[in-house]
Amino acid sequence: MRFFSLNDRAFLTAPRRSSPAANCATGKTAIALLAVLPLVAGCGGSLREDDVAHDGVHASTPRTFGTPDSDLRVALERLTADFRGTVGIYVRRLPDGPEVAIRADEVFPTASLVKVPILLKLLERVDAKEVSWTDHIAFEKSRIYPGEDLLARFADGQKVTVPELIFLMLSKSDNTASLWCQELAGGGVAINDWLDRKGFPKTRVNSKTPGREADRTAFGWGQTTPREMAGLFLSIRSRTAVSPGADMYADRALGRSYWADEALSAVPPDVHVISKQGAVNASRSEVLLVSAPSGPIVISIITKGQADQSWGAANEGFRLLRAVTAAVWRSFEPGRPYPAPIDGPTWP
């Protein structure tokens, strides 16, 4: 099957409207986005909402669609200039919007973003009747992955179904459920074969995958690029990832994230978004496909090598996710101002 083209308009048929992993990724910082954004001075300093709102890129500024947007590139470079790490960006407004690519094809850690290709290969096996959708399978305590997973609280022998495991993997980013889903999908080798077939050669599962031990040391559970993570989301929306039915399920499943305090918090809650978040000590990431009133925006953000490895809301990476998404929203939806909480949740 073909790799989904970013020029493909099929995704427009859709209606409008992790807890931390144990691995510590090292290296630099990459951010990927598909959207258009105006921005401010560096995120490493004191970033205020007013900074994001008044960045000097106005909605009335003419843009040449389908071509690199120099104003946007400048805005993104200003935003990331003081970020303590290296930042990579891929931005696009769909279907014909301007594009900005900064380190968009460089490889970065997936953290929990790896759960998207795990999902898609598992759905392919369900589609092929190789995995039962309705059978109840027994949980064993030996599966517990260190952390704060919900599945780890289940009693030994308690029965679960594949849809329940997928819910935990995507919505709560439950690592115990995710490793079980990886096994049900056929393992890392099978998932990587699927990624090759679908045209994602730089996205790979490393954990529990023979021959990828060195990559696991370098990148953790998985690795990808900003552009390829965006492409995975777009293939789901265009119904070219697995099958129309499986992709429709994936589209809905990715719209139920528990982790709503970072990039998601910069989008009005009545706007439909599908997303996946990732976080390890030195990396914070988020990928969103936003059904904005004026048209879809895909935003893919990945970091690595962050100097700030704290886990509070004020972490530089978390603040960057919010600031970038807020700028994207303000750029494309000037008629719908929304007060993004750049420094973290304001309630409760």
C-alpha positions as CSV (number, residue, x, y, z in Angstrom):
1,M,0.0,0.0,0.0
2,R,1.2,3.5,-0.7
3,F,2.7,5.9,1.8
4,F,0.2,8.7,2.6
5,S,1.2,11.9,0.8
6,L,0.9,15.2,2.6
7,N,-0.8,16.5,-0.5
8,D,-3.6,13.9,-0.2
9,R,-6.9,15.5,0.5
10,A,-8.7,12.3,1.6
11,F,-8.3,13.1,5.3
12,L,-10.8,15.9,4.9
13,T,-13.6,13.3,4.9
14,A,-13.2,13.1,8.7
15,P,-15.8,15.2,10.7
16,R,-14.7,18.5,12.2
17,R,-15.6,19.7,15.2
18,S,2.6,8.7,29.3
19,S,3.1,8.5,32.4
20,P,7.0,8.9,32.1
21,A,8.7,5.8,30.6
22,A,11.7,4.5,32.5
23,N,14.2,5.0,29.7
24,C,16.2,8.2,29.7
25,A,16.8,9.3,26.1
26,T,19.9,11.2,25.4
27,G,21.0,13.6,22.6
28,K,19.4,16.7,21.3
29,T,15.9,18.1,21.1
30,A,13.6,17.8,18.2
31,I,10.2,19.2,17.6
32,A,7.9,18.3,14.8
33,L,4.8,20.2,13.9
34,L,2.3,20.3,11.0
35,A,0.6,23.6,11.3
36,V,1.3,27.3,10.9
37,L,2.6,29.3,13.9
38,P,3.7,32.7,14.8
39,L,5.9,32.9,17.8
40,V,7.9,34.7,20.5
41,A,11.2,35.0,22.0
42,G,12.8,32.0,23.6
43,C,10.9,29.4,25.6
44,G,13.8,29.0,28.0
45,G,13.0,32.4,29.6
46,S,9.8,33.7,31.1
47,L,7.2,33.0,28.4
48,R,3.9,34.9,28.9
49,E,0.6,34.4,27.1
50,D,1.0,38.0,25.8
51,D,4.3,37.0,24.2
52,V,2.5,34.3,22.2
53,A,-0.4,36.5,21.3
54,H,1.7,39.4,20.0
55,D,4.6,37.9,18.1
56,G,4.6,40.1,15.1
57,V,3.1,37.6,12.6
58,H,-0.4,38.8,11.8
59,A,-3.4,36.9,10.4
60,S,-3.6,39.4,7.5
61,T,0.0,38.6,6.4
62,P,-0.3,37.1,2.9
63,R,1.0,33.5,2.7
64,T,1.9,31.4,-0.4
65,F,0.3,28.1,0.2
66,G,2.2,24.9,-0.5
67,T,5.6,26.6,-0.2
68,P,8.0,27.2,2.7
69,D,6.8,30.0,5.0
70,S,9.8,32.2,5.9
71,D,7.8,34.2,8.5
72,L,6.9,31.0,10.3
73,R,10.4,29.7,10.2
74,V,11.7,32.9,11.8
75,A,9.0,32.7,14.4
76,L,9.8,29.1,15.3
77,E,13.5,29.8,15.4
78,R,12.8,32.6,17.8
79,L,10.7,30.4,20.0
80,T,13.3,27.7,20.3
81,A,16.4,29.9,20.4
82,D,16.8,29.8,24.1
83,F,15.6,26.2,24.6
84,R,18.2,24.2,26.3
85,G,18.5,21.5,23.7
86,T,18.3,21.1,19.9
87,V,14.9,21.6,18.3
88,G,13.6,20.1,15.1
89,I,10.3,21.2,13.5
90,Y,7.9,20.1,10.8
91,V,4.9,22.4,10.3
92,R,2.1,22.2,7.8
93,R,-1.4,23.5,7.5
94,L,-3.5,21.0,5.5
95,P,-4.1,20.3,2.8
96,D,-2.4,23.2,0.9
97,G,-0.8,25.2,3.7
98,P,2.8,26.4,3.9
99,E,5.5,24.1,5.2
100,V,8.4,24.6,7.6
101,A,10.9,21.8,8.1
102,I,13.7,22.0,10.6
103,R,15.4,18.7,11.4
104,A,12.2,17.1,10.2
105,D,13.9,14.0,8.9
106,E,16.4,13.6,11.8
107,V,15.9,10.6,14.0
108,F,14.7,11.2,17.6
109,P,13.4,9.1,20.5
110,T,9.7,8.2,20.3
111,A,9.1,7.7,24.0
112,S,5.4,6.8,24.1
113,L,4.8,7.9,20.5
114,V,5.9,4.4,19.6
115,K,2.5,3.2,20.7
116,V,1.0,4.5,17.5
117,P,2.7,2.0,15.2
118,I,2.1,-0.7,17.8
119,L,-1.6,0.2,17.6
120,L,-1.7,0.1,13.8
121,K,0.1,-3.3,13.4
122,L,-2.1,-4.8,16.1
123,L,-5.2,-3.5,14.2
124,E,-3.9,-5.1,11.0
125,R,-3.7,-8.4,12.8
126,V,-7.2,-8.0,14.1
127,D,-8.3,-7.1,10.6
128,A,-6.7,-10.4,9.4
129,K,-8.5,-12.4,12.2
130,E,-5.1,-13.3,13.6
131,V,-6.0,-11.7,16.9
132,S,-9.4,-11.9,18.5
133,W,-11.2,-8.6,19.3
134,T,-13.6,-10.2,21.8
135,D,-11.8,-13.0,23.6
136,H,-11.0,-12.4,27.3
137,I,-7.3,-13.0,28.0
138,A,-5.8,-13.4,31.5
139,F,-3.5,-10.8,33.0
140,E,-0.4,-12.1,34.8
141,K,1.5,-10.0,37.4
142,S,4.7,-11.1,35.7
143,R,3.8,-8.6,32.9
144,I,4.0,-5.5,35.2
145,Y,6.4,-2.8,33.9
146,P,7.9,-0.6,36.6
147,G,5.9,2.6,37.0
148,E,2.4,3.7,37.9
149,D,0.4,1.7,35.3
150,L,-3.3,1.1,35.8
151,L,-3.0,-2.4,34.5
152,A,-0.5,-3.2,37.2
153,R,-3.3,-2.8,39.7
154,F,-5.3,-5.6,38.2
155,A,-5.5,-8.9,40.1
156,D,-3.5,-11.8,38.8
157,G,-5.7,-13.8,36.4
158,Q,-8.1,-11.0,35.8
159,K,-9.5,-11.1,32.2
160,V,-9.2,-8.2,29.7
161,T,-9.9,-7.8,26.0
162,V,-7.8,-6.2,23.2
163,P,-9.9,-3.0,23.1
164,E,-9.4,-2.6,26.8
165,L,-5.6,-2.9,26.4
166,I,-5.7,-0.4,23.5
167,F,-7.6,2.0,25.6
168,L,-5.0,1.8,28.4
169,M,-2.1,2.0,25.9
170,L,-3.4,5.1,24.1
171,S,-5.4,7.1,26.7
172,K,-3.4,6.5,29.8
173,S,-0.2,5.6,28.0
174,D,0.0,2.5,30.2
175,N,3.4,0.8,29.6
176,T,2.4,-2.6,30.9
177,A,-0.6,-2.6,28.5
178,S,1.5,-1.3,25.7
179,L,4.2,-4.0,25.9
180,W,1.3,-6.6,25.9
181,C,-0.1,-4.9,22.8
182,Q,3.4,-5.0,21.2
183,E,3.5,-8.8,21.8
184,L,-0.1,-9.2,20.4
185,A,0.9,-7.2,17.3
186,G,3.6,-9.8,16.6
187,G,6.6,-8.1,18.3
188,G,9.0,-5.4,17.3
189,V,10.2,-7.2,14.1
190,A,6.7,-7.5,12.8
191,I,5.9,-3.9,13.6
192,N,9.0,-2.7,11.9
193,D,8.2,-4.8,8.8
194,W,4.8,-3.1,8.7
195,L,6.5,0.3,9.0
196,D,8.7,-0.5,6.0
197,R,5.7,-1.7,3.9
198,K,3.9,1.5,4.7
199,G,6.7,3.8,3.9
200,F,8.1,4.8,7.3
201,P,11.7,3.7,7.1
202,K,13.0,5.7,10.0
203,T,10.4,4.8,12.5
204,R,11.3,1.7,14.5
205,V,10.5,-0.3,17.6
206,N,13.7,-1.0,19.5
207,S,12.6,-2.5,22.8
208,K,12.3,-6.3,22.9
209,T,13.3,-6.4,19.3
210,P,16.3,-8.7,18.3
211,G,19.1,-6.8,16.6
212,R,18.1,-3.4,17.8
213,E,19.9,-3.4,21.2
214,A,22.3,-0.6,20.2
215,D,19.4,1.5,18.9
216,R,17.5,0.9,22.2
217,T,20.5,2.2,24.1
218,A,20.6,5.3,21.9
219,F,16.9,6.1,21.6
220,G,15.0,4.0,24.0
221,W,11.8,2.1,23.2
222,G,11.6,3.5,19.7
223,Q,12.8,6.0,17.2
224,T,11.2,8.2,14.6
225,T,11.3,11.5,12.8
226,P,9.0,14.5,13.1
227,R,7.8,14.1,9.5
228,E,7.1,10.3,9.8
229,M,5.1,10.7,13.0
230,A,3.0,13.3,11.3
231,G,2.6,10.9,8.3
232,L,1.3,8.2,10.6
233,F,-1.4,10.4,11.9
234,L,-2.3,11.5,8.4
235,S,-2.5,8.0,7.1
236,I,-5.0,7.2,9.8
237,R,-7.1,10.2,8.9
238,S,-6.9,9.4,5.2
239,R,-7.9,5.7,5.9
240,T,-4.8,4.4,4.3
241,A,-2.9,3.0,7.4
242,V,-4.7,-0.3,7.8
243,S,-8.2,-0.4,6.4
244,P,-11.1,2.1,6.5
245,G,-12.7,0.4,9.5
246,A,-9.5,-0.1,11.5
247,D,-8.4,3.5,10.8
248,M,-11.7,4.9,11.8
249,Y,-11.3,3.0,15.1
250,A,-7.8,4.4,15.5
251,D,-9.0,7.9,14.8
252,R,-11.5,7.7,17.6
253,A,-9.2,5.9,20.0
254,L,-6.5,8.6,19.6
255,G,-9.1,11.3,20.6
256,R,-9.4,10.2,24.2
257,S,-6.1,11.2,25.8
258,Y,-5.9,11.4,29.6
259,W,-2.8,13.6,29.3
260,A,-4.4,17.0,28.4
261,D,-2.2,19.5,30.3
262,E,0.4,20.2,27.6
263,A,-0.2,20.8,23.9
264,L,-3.8,19.8,24.1
265,S,-4.4,22.5,26.7
266,A,-3.6,25.2,24.0
267,V,-6.6,24.1,21.9
268,P,-10.2,25.0,22.8
269,P,-11.9,22.0,24.4
270,D,-14.8,22.1,21.9
271,V,-12.4,21.4,19.0
272,H,-11.8,17.8,18.1
273,V,-8.2,16.7,18.3
274,I,-6.5,13.3,18.0
275,S,-3.2,13.1,19.8
276,K,-0.4,11.0,21.4
277,Q,2.0,12.2,24.0
278,G,5.5,10.9,25.0
279,A,7.9,11.7,27.8
280,V,11.1,10.3,29.2
281,N,13.7,12.2,31.3
282,A,15.4,14.0,28.4
283,S,12.5,14.1,25.9
284,R,9.0,15.5,25.8
285,S,6.8,15.0,22.7
286,E,3.3,15.3,21.4
287,V,1.6,14.8,18.0
288,L,-1.8,16.4,17.3
289,L,-4.2,16.5,14.3
290,V,-6.5,19.4,15.1
291,S,-9.8,19.7,13.3
292,A,-9.7,23.5,13.4
293,P,-12.7,25.5,12.1
294,S,-10.8,26.8,9.1
295,G,-9.2,23.5,8.3
296,P,-7.1,20.7,9.7
297,I,-3.7,21.4,11.4
298,V,-1.3,18.6,12.2
299,I,1.3,19.3,14.9
300,S,4.1,16.9,15.7
301,I,6.5,17.8,18.5
302,I,9.5,15.6,19.6
303,T,12.4,16.6,21.9
304,K,15.6,14.9,22.9
305,G,18.5,15.9,25.1
306,Q,16.6,18.3,27.3
307,A,18.7,19.9,30.0
308,D,15.6,20.3,32.1
309,Q,14.7,16.8,33.2
310,S,12.2,17.8,35.8
311,W,8.6,16.4,35.8
312,G,6.6,19.4,36.9
313,A,4.3,21.5,34.8
314,A,7.0,24.2,34.4
315,N,9.4,21.8,32.6
316,E,10.9,23.6,29.6
317,G,9.7,20.9,27.2
318,F,6.2,20.9,28.5
319,R,6.1,24.7,28.3
320,L,7.4,24.5,24.8
321,L,4.6,22.1,23.7
322,R,2.0,24.6,25.0
323,A,3.6,27.7,23.6
324,V,4.1,26.2,20.1
325,T,0.5,24.9,20.0
326,A,-0.9,28.2,21.2
327,A,1.0,30.0,18.5
328,V,-0.3,27.7,15.9
329,W,-3.9,28.2,17.0
330,R,-3.6,32.0,17.1
331,S,-2.1,32.0,13.6
332,F,-4.8,30.0,12.0
333,E,-7.8,30.9,14.1
334,P,-7.5,34.6,14.9
335,G,-11.2,34.9,15.2
336,R,-11.3,32.4,18.0
337,P,-8.9,33.6,20.7
338,Y,-8.2,31.1,23.4
339,P,-6.1,31.7,26.6
340,A,-3.5,29.0,26.5
341,P,-2.0,28.2,29.9
342,I,1.6,28.4,28.9
343,D,3.0,27.7,32.4
344,G,0.7,24.8,33.1
345,P,-2.8,24.1,34.3
346,T,-4.7,26.9,36.0
347,W,-7.4,24.5,37.5
348,P,-7.9,23.0,40.0
